[in-house]
Amino acid sequence: MGATAPLTADRVLRRLEWRVIRRLDGRLQGSYRTVLRGQGTDFRDVREYETGDDVRHIDWNVTARMDQMFVRQYAEDRELTAWLLLDHSPSMGFGPVHRTKEHVLTEVAATLAQLLVRGGNRVGALVYDNDVVRTIPPRQGRNQVLLLLRELLRPAAGRGRVTDLRTLLDQADRVIRRRSLVVLVSDFISEPGWERSLLRLTERHEVVAVRLVDRREYALPDAGLLVVQDAETGEQIVVDSSDPEFRRRLRDAGEEREAAVRDAARRAGVDLHVVTTDEDLVAAFVRIVESRARPRRG
């Protein structure tokens, strides 16, 4: 048999266009274009609050003066600027060889970028690998998606360090000046303290979070003694996966982390969507779009 062709940005994008984007066009019939635009970019006016309005758009200054609740209204631009904040840290390498969290990160980012640029929008990205945050300035067109893919296909650096999402979020706060749609894609395995940085970002931007999860991270198989390695620090330990107490503690740790991330996103007023490594990407995108299309309740 011949050698497998190298994985290139163009091959990845063509595969996604055929296997994912074409199917999304059929399932959503273009409705994702409206939903992905977020809540508008330019402030236009205020009006009285109505049931179902997004509470994040309440104008508290006007509300205090008028003794009645008012919300800000934004005018949609003809073109949207979107920023993808991408956690490319070593922990994203967890998962089946053929479909790690890193694979899913690449597919989610490229699909989002391609959907947006097809509508004439500008897409930029900040890619964080625990070492540096690389900036891809916003541009239009297919070449921008290919540039993003080439960055994500590079091997992740930063091994030996623990992820700190504050680095990525604080850099975004400094770099993104104009109100934008910001999509954070991460597994949220991070040092604590990133919640305040996320909240600060939501004060000026429409923020959506996508959490990537592999179900095996907190559910080891019953296979006796195993050597496990921390994906970020490289530290190795021997564990007894047949020990029911150990398995229970591991499962509890996963549930606690999930609850903490969910609560932090809720406090920041950020839509949080979970995508698993074993999930069909088309089904995941349809679920996200349908969720964002529903009115938010106060």
C-alpha positions in Angstrom: 0.0 0.0 0.0 1.2 3.5 -0.7 2.0 6.0 2.0 -0.8 8.1 3.5 -0.9 11.6 1.9 0.3 14.3 4.4 -2.4 16.2 6.2 -2.5 19.7 4.7 -4.8 22.7 5.4 -6.3 22.4 1.9 -7.1 18.7 2.4 -8.7 19.3 5.8 -10.9 22.2 4.5 -12.0 20.2 1.4 -13.0 17.3 3.6 -14.9 19.6 6.0 -16.7 21.3 3.1 -17.8 17.9 1.8 -18.6 16.0 5.1 -19.8 18.9 7.3 -20.5 22.2 5.7 -22.5 20.7 2.8 -24.7 18.7 5.2 -25.1 21.8 7.4 -26.4 23.7 4.4 -29.0 21.0 3.9 -30.0 20.8 7.6 -30.1 24.5 8.4 -30.9 26.0 5.0 -28.7 29.0 5.8 -30.3 29.9 9.1 -26.9 29.7 10.9 -25.8 32.9 9.1 -28.3 34.9 11.1 -27.6 33.2 14.4 -23.8 33.4 14.1 -24.0 37.1 13.7 -24.7 37.5 17.4 -26.6 40.5 18.7 -25.2 43.3 16.5 -22.1 45.4 16.7 -23.1 49.1 16.7 -25.1 50.7 19.6 -28.3 52.2 18.2 -30.7 53.1 21.0 -32.4 51.9 24.2 -36.0 50.7 24.7 -38.1 49.3 27.5 -37.3 45.8 28.6 -39.6 43.0 27.3 -40.0 39.5 28.6 -37.5 37.3 26.8 -34.9 40.0 26.2 -31.3 39.1 26.9 -30.5 40.4 30.4 -26.9 41.0 29.4 -28.1 44.0 27.3 -29.8 45.8 30.2 -28.6 49.4 30.3 -28.3 49.9 34.1 -27.5 53.6 33.9 -30.7 54.3 32.0 -32.7 51.9 34.2 -31.6 53.7 37.3 -32.5 57.1 36.0 -35.9 56.0 34.6 -36.8 53.7 37.5 -37.8 51.2 34.8 -35.8 48.5 33.0 -34.3 49.4 29.6 -32.2 47.4 27.2 -29.6 48.5 24.6 -30.3 47.9 21.0 -27.6 47.2 18.4 -27.7 47.7 14.6 -26.4 44.8 12.6 -23.5 45.6 10.4 -23.5 44.4 6.9 -20.3 42.6 7.8 -19.4 40.9 11.0 -16.0 40.7 12.7 -15.6 37.4 14.5 -12.7 36.3 16.7 -11.9 32.6 17.5 -10.1 32.1 20.8 -8.5 28.7 20.4 -7.0 26.6 23.3 -4.3 24.6 21.5 -2.6 23.5 24.7 -1.2 19.9 25.2 -4.3 18.7 27.1 -6.2 18.9 23.8 -4.2 15.9 22.6 -6.3 13.6 24.8 -8.7 11.2 23.1 -8.7 8.4 20.5 -5.7 8.6 18.1 -8.1 9.2 15.1 -10.2 11.9 16.9 -8.5 13.7 19.8 -9.8 17.0 21.3 -7.2 18.7 19.1 -8.8 17.1 16.0 -12.2 18.4 17.0 -10.8 21.8 17.9 -9.4 22.1 14.3 -12.7 21.0 12.7 -14.9 23.3 14.9 -12.6 26.3 14.2 -12.3 25.7 10.5 -16.0 25.1 10.1 -16.9 28.2 12.0 -14.4 30.3 10.0 -15.6 28.9 6.7 -19.3 29.6 7.4 -18.5 33.1 8.4 -16.2 34.1 5.5 -18.7 32.6 3.0 -21.1 35.3 4.2 -18.5 38.1 3.6 -17.5 38.4 7.2 -14.0 39.0 8.7 -12.5 36.3 10.9 -9.5 36.5 13.2 -8.0 34.2 15.7 -5.9 34.0 18.8 -4.2 30.5 19.2 -2.8 29.7 22.6 -0.5 26.8 23.2 0.7 27.4 26.8 3.8 29.1 25.4 2.6 32.0 23.3 -0.6 33.5 22.0 -0.4 33.8 18.2 -2.6 36.4 16.5 -4.2 36.0 13.1 -5.6 39.4 12.2 -9.2 39.4 10.9 -9.6 39.0 7.1 -12.1 37.7 4.7 -11.9 34.8 2.2 -10.9 31.1 2.0 -7.2 31.9 2.3 -7.9 33.1 5.8 -9.4 29.8 6.8 -6.4 28.0 5.3 -4.0 30.2 7.3 -5.9 29.3 10.4 -5.8 25.6 9.6 -2.0 25.7 9.0 -1.6 27.3 12.4 -3.7 24.6 14.1 -1.9 21.8 12.3 1.4 22.8 13.9 2.4 20.6 16.8 1.3 22.1 20.1 4.1 23.5 22.2 4.1 24.5 25.9 4.6 21.1 27.4 5.7 21.1 31.0 3.3 24.0 31.8 -0.3 24.0 33.0 -2.8 25.9 30.9 -3.9 29.3 32.2 -6.8 30.5 30.1 -6.4 34.0 31.6 -3.4 34.4 29.3 -5.7 33.8 26.2 -8.6 35.8 27.5 -6.6 38.8 28.7 -4.8 38.9 25.4 -8.1 39.0 23.6 -9.3 41.9 25.8 -6.2 43.8 24.7 -6.3 43.0 21.0 -10.0 43.0 20.1 -11.0 46.7 20.2 -14.2 46.8 18.1 -17.3 45.0 19.4 -17.2 41.5 17.9 -18.6 38.0 18.0 -16.0 36.1 20.1 -16.0 32.3 20.2 -13.9 30.6 22.8 -13.1 26.9 22.1 -11.4 25.0 24.9 -11.5 22.0 27.2 -11.3 24.5 30.1 -8.6 22.4 31.8 -6.9 25.4 33.3 -5.4 27.1 36.3 -8.3 28.8 38.3 -9.0 32.4 38.0 -10.0 32.7 34.4 -13.6 33.6 35.2 -13.0 37.2 35.9 -11.2 37.6 32.5 -14.1 36.0 30.7 -16.6 38.3 32.4 -14.5 41.4 31.4 -14.6 40.2 27.8 -18.4 39.9 27.8 -18.7 43.6 28.8 -17.7 44.6 25.2 -18.4 41.6 23.0 -20.9 38.9 22.3 -19.2 35.8 23.6 -20.0 32.1 22.9 -18.0 29.2 24.6 -17.6 25.7 23.2 -16.2 23.2 25.6 -14.5 20.1 24.1 -14.8 16.9 26.1 -13.6 13.3 25.8 -15.8 11.1 27.9 -12.9 8.8 28.8 -11.1 11.6 30.7 -12.9 10.8 33.9 -14.0 7.2 33.1 -11.0 4.9 33.0 -11.6 1.3 31.9 -11.4 -1.4 34.5 -8.0 -2.7 33.3 -5.9 -3.1 36.5 -2.7 -1.2 37.0 -2.2 1.6 34.4 0.4 4.2 33.8 -1.2 7.6 33.1 0.5 10.7 32.0 -0.5 14.3 32.5 -0.7 15.7 29.0 0.6 19.1 30.0 3.3 18.5 32.6 4.3 15.1 31.4 4.2 13.7 34.9 3.5 9.9 35.1 1.8 8.0 37.8 0.6 4.4 38.3 -3.1 4.0 39.1 -5.3 0.9 39.9 -8.2 1.3 37.5 -9.9 -1.7 39.1 -10.3 0.2 42.4 -13.9 1.2 42.7 -13.0 4.1 45.1 -10.4 5.5 42.7 -12.9 5.3 39.8 -15.6 7.1 42.0 -13.2 9.9 42.9 -12.2 10.3 39.3 -15.8 10.5 38.2 -16.6 13.0 41.0 -13.7 15.2 40.0 -15.0 15.3 36.4 -18.5 16.2 37.6 -17.1 18.9 39.8 -15.0 20.4 37.0 -18.0 20.3 34.7 -20.3 22.1 37.2 -17.6 24.7 37.9 -17.2 25.6 34.2 -20.9 25.7 33.7 -21.5 28.0 36.7 -18.6 30.3 35.6 -20.1 30.6 32.1 -23.5 31.3 33.6 -22.2 34.0 35.9 -20.5 35.7 32.9 -23.7 35.5 30.8 -21.9 33.3 28.2 -23.6 30.6 26.1 -21.7 27.4 26.9 -22.0 24.4 24.4 -20.4 21.0 25.0 -19.0 19.1 22.0 -17.6 15.6 22.6 -15.0 13.8 20.6 -17.4 11.0 19.7 -20.1 13.3 18.5 -21.1 14.0 14.9 -20.0 17.5 14.1 -23.1 18.3 12.0 -25.4 17.3 14.9 -23.3 19.4 17.3 -23.5 22.5 15.1 -27.3 22.1 14.6 -27.8 21.8 18.3 -25.7 25.0 18.9 -27.5 27.0 16.3 -30.9 25.9 17.5 -30.0 26.8 21.0 -28.8 30.3 20.1 -32.0 30.8 18.0 -34.2 30.4 21.1 -35.0 33.6 23.0 -33.0 34.0 26.2 -34.9 34.4 29.4 -34.1 36.8 32.2 
